[in-house]
Amino acid sequence: MEAFLAAARGGDLGGLLDMPAPDVVRRADPAALPPGVPVELRDARTVAEGTVALRERSRFAAVALVDGDVGLVVAPRGRLLFALTVTVEGGRITSYDVVAVPARLRRVELGVLDPPGRISSPSATR
């Protein structure tokens, strides 16, 4: 997810094309999208191009636990706008959903991940 986020922030279409499965699907609540942008995108190129088009939002994104799995949250100034649930199979992103409707966001369980390199296991600190 860190690599996906870095590629999104940099508008790196080539990097984004390396991560998803060829038949990846992105679904988004309409509240997460500018008018006229489809709520569902299919195939790696279309999803990557859509990610690049909305890259400005990625500067407010962070990797987090979303419903128990690694995903992304977009929270400018600490205000949660979107949560991305991501499905990864065989090391490739096969789908992701952008949750933006407030009622749905309230049902999403979020958790903080330790920064890279930090070990939080109690047994590791002994």
Order of alpha helices (4+ residues) and beta strands (2+ residues): alpha-alpha-beta-beta-alpha-beta-beta-beta-beta-alpha-beta
